[in-house]
Amino acid sequence: MSRLVRARLRALVCGARAAWRQAVLRRDAGMVTSEYAMGIVAAVAFAVVLYKVVTSGAVSAELQGIVKKALDARM
């Protein structure tokens, strides 16, 4: 009789664990697409800001100066 009780308890515990895992997986299933969308929006916003900074007059002139120094350097 105690084996039967142990087996039943084990089945209940394992079943509860499986049900908990499924509930966790189901709860997160709808968030993946929105997380990717927010990541893409953030990446595009960062790219736009970076583009504006790099193409500004002061930064562009500084980058051209750095490239000129590198090309004119003699070893």
PyRosetta script that sets phi, psi and omega in degrees:
from pyrosetta import init, pose_from_sequence

init()
pose = pose_from_sequence("MSRLVRARLRALVCGARAAWRQAVLRRDAGMVTSEYAMGIVAAVAFAVVLYKVVTSGAVSAELQGIVKKALDARM")
pose.set_psi(1, -39.6)
pose.set_omega(1, -179.4)
pose.set_phi(2, -67.7)
pose.set_psi(2, -31.2)
pose.set_omega(2, 175.8)
pose.set_phi(3, -64.2)
pose.set_psi(3, -39.8)
pose.set_omega(3, 178.8)
pose.set_phi(4, -64.8)
pose.set_psi(4, -41.7)
pose.set_omega(4, 178.6)
pose.set_phi(5, -65.0)
pose.set_psi(5, -44.7)
pose.set_omega(5, 178.5)
pose.set_phi(6, -61.1)
pose.set_psi(6, -43.4)
pose.set_omega(6, -179.8)
pose.set_phi(7, -63.2)
pose.set_psi(7, -40.5)
pose.set_omega(7, 179.4)
pose.set_phi(8, -66.4)
pose.set_psi(8, -42.6)
pose.set_omega(8, 177.7)
pose.set_phi(9, -63.7)
pose.set_psi(9, -42.1)
pose.set_omega(9, 178.7)
pose.set_phi(10, -61.5)
pose.set_psi(10, -42.0)
pose.set_omega(10, 179.2)
pose.set_phi(11, -64.7)
pose.set_psi(11, -39.0)
pose.set_omega(11, 178.2)
pose.set_phi(12, -65.8)
pose.set_psi(12, -43.1)
pose.set_omega(12, -179.2)
pose.set_phi(13, -66.6)
pose.set_psi(13, -46.2)
pose.set_omega(13, 179.9)
pose.set_phi(14, -65.2)
pose.set_psi(14, -37.1)
pose.set_omega(14, 177.5)
pose.set_phi(15, -65.9)
pose.set_psi(15, -38.4)
pose.set_omega(15, 178.5)
pose.set_phi(16, -66.6)
pose.set_psi(16, -39.4)
pose.set_omega(16, 177.9)
pose.set_phi(17, -63.5)
pose.set_psi(17, -44.4)
pose.set_omega(17, -180.0)
pose.set_phi(18, -64.2)
pose.set_psi(18, -40.9)
pose.set_omega(18, 179.1)
pose.set_phi(19, -65.1)
pose.set_psi(19, -39.1)
pose.set_omega(19, 178.9)
pose.set_phi(20, -64.3)
pose.set_psi(20, -43.7)
pose.set_omega(20, 178.4)
pose.set_phi(21, -61.0)
pose.set_psi(21, -44.0)
pose.set_omega(21, -180.0)
pose.set_phi(22, -64.1)
pose.set_psi(22, -38.6)
pose.set_omega(22, 179.3)
pose.set_phi(23, -65.1)
pose.set_psi(23, -40.1)
pose.set_omega(23, 178.8)
pose.set_phi(24, -65.7)
pose.set_psi(24, -43.7)
pose.set_omega(24, 179.9)
pose.set_phi(25, -66.0)
pose.set_psi(25, -39.8)
pose.set_omega(25, 178.7)
pose.set_phi(26, -65.8)
pose.set_psi(26, -38.5)
pose.set_omega(26, -177.2)
pose.set_phi(27, -65.4)
pose.set_psi(27, -37.0)
pose.set_omega(27, -177.2)
pose.set_phi(28, -88.3)
pose.set_psi(28, -7.5)
pose.set_omega(28, -173.6)
pose.set_phi(29, -62.7)
pose.set_psi(29, -36.0)
pose.set_omega(29, -176.7)
pose.set_phi(30, -83.6)
pose.set_psi(30, -8.2)
pose.set_omega(30, -175.0)
pose.set_phi(31, -86.4)
pose.set_psi(31, -17.1)
pose.set_omega(31, -172.6)
pose.set_phi(32, -62.8)
pose.set_psi(32, -47.4)
pose.set_omega(32, -177.4)
pose.set_phi(33, -63.9)
pose.set_psi(33, -42.2)
pose.set_omega(33, -179.8)
pose.set_phi(34, -67.8)
pose.set_psi(34, -34.2)
pose.set_omega(34, 177.6)
pose.set_phi(35, -66.6)
pose.set_psi(35, -41.8)
pose.set_omega(35, 177.0)
pose.set_phi(36, -63.5)
pose.set_psi(36, -41.5)
pose.set_omega(36, -179.7)
pose.set_phi(37, -62.4)
pose.set_psi(37, -44.2)
pose.set_omega(37, 179.1)
pose.set_phi(38, -65.8)
pose.set_psi(38, -37.3)
pose.set_omega(38, 177.1)
pose.set_phi(39, -64.1)
pose.set_psi(39, -41.0)
pose.set_omega(39, 179.0)
pose.set_phi(40, -66.3)
pose.set_psi(40, -42.8)
pose.set_omega(40, 178.9)
pose.set_phi(41, -61.7)
pose.set_psi(41, -43.0)
pose.set_omega(41, 179.4)
pose.set_phi(42, -65.2)
pose.set_psi(42, -40.8)
pose.set_omega(42, 179.8)
pose.set_phi(43, -65.2)
pose.set_psi(43, -41.1)
pose.set_omega(43, 179.0)
pose.set_phi(44, -66.3)
pose.set_psi(44, -42.0)
pose.set_omega(44, 178.6)
pose.set_phi(45, -62.1)
pose.set_psi(45, -42.7)
pose.set_omega(45, 177.8)
pose.set_phi(46, -63.7)
pose.set_psi(46, -40.6)
pose.set_omega(46, 179.4)
pose.set_phi(47, -63.9)
pose.set_psi(47, -39.5)
pose.set_omega(47, 179.0)
pose.set_phi(48, -65.1)
pose.set_psi(48, -44.8)
pose.set_omega(48, 179.1)
pose.set_phi(49, -63.0)
pose.set_psi(49, -44.6)
pose.set_omega(49, 179.3)
pose.set_phi(50, -62.3)
pose.set_psi(50, -41.0)
pose.set_omega(50, 178.2)
pose.set_phi(51, -62.3)
pose.set_psi(51, -44.0)
pose.set_omega(51, 179.6)
pose.set_phi(52, -63.3)
pose.set_psi(52, -39.2)
pose.set_omega(52, 180.0)
pose.set_phi(53, -68.0)
pose.set_psi(53, -46.1)
pose.set_omega(53, -176.1)
pose.set_phi(54, -68.3)
pose.set_psi(54, -34.6)
pose.set_omega(54, -178.3)
pose.set_phi(55, -87.9)
pose.set_psi(55, 1.8)
pose.set_omega(55, 176.9)
pose.set_phi(56, -69.6)
pose.set_psi(56, 159.2)
pose.set_omega(56, -174.2)
pose.set_phi(57, -60.4)
pose.set_psi(57, -48.9)
pose.set_omega(57, -175.8)
pose.set_phi(58, -65.2)
pose.set_psi(58, -45.2)
pose.set_omega(58, -178.6)
pose.set_phi(59, -69.0)
pose.set_psi(59, -40.0)
pose.set_omega(59, 179.1)
pose.set_phi(60, -62.0)
pose.set_psi(60, -43.4)
pose.set_omega(60, 178.5)
pose.set_phi(61, -63.9)
pose.set_psi(61, -40.8)
pose.set_omega(61, 179.4)
pose.set_phi(62, -65.2)
pose.set_psi(62, -42.5)
pose.set_omega(62, 177.9)
pose.set_phi(63, -64.1)
pose.set_psi(63, -39.5)
pose.set_omega(63, 177.6)
pose.set_phi(64, -64.7)
pose.set_psi(64, -38.0)
pose.set_omega(64, 177.1)
pose.set_phi(65, -64.0)
pose.set_psi(65, -41.6)
pose.set_omega(65, 179.0)
pose.set_phi(66, -63.6)
pose.set_psi(66, -44.2)
pose.set_omega(66, 179.7)
pose.set_phi(67, -65.1)
pose.set_psi(67, -40.7)
pose.set_omega(67, 178.1)
pose.set_phi(68, -61.4)
pose.set_psi(68, -45.1)
pose.set_omega(68, 177.7)
pose.set_phi(69, -60.8)
pose.set_psi(69, -40.5)
pose.set_omega(69, -179.1)
pose.set_phi(70, -67.0)
pose.set_psi(70, -38.0)
pose.set_omega(70, -178.4)
pose.set_phi(71, -77.7)
pose.set_psi(71, -29.4)
pose.set_omega(71, -179.7)
pose.set_phi(72, -86.1)
pose.set_psi(72, -6.7)
pose.set_omega(72, -177.2)
pose.set_phi(73, -66.3)
pose.set_psi(73, 140.4)
pose.set_omega(73, 178.1)
pose.set_phi(74, -117.2)
pose.set_psi(74, 142.8)
pose.set_omega(74, -179.4)
pose.set_phi(75, -100.0)
pose.dump_pdb("model.pdb")
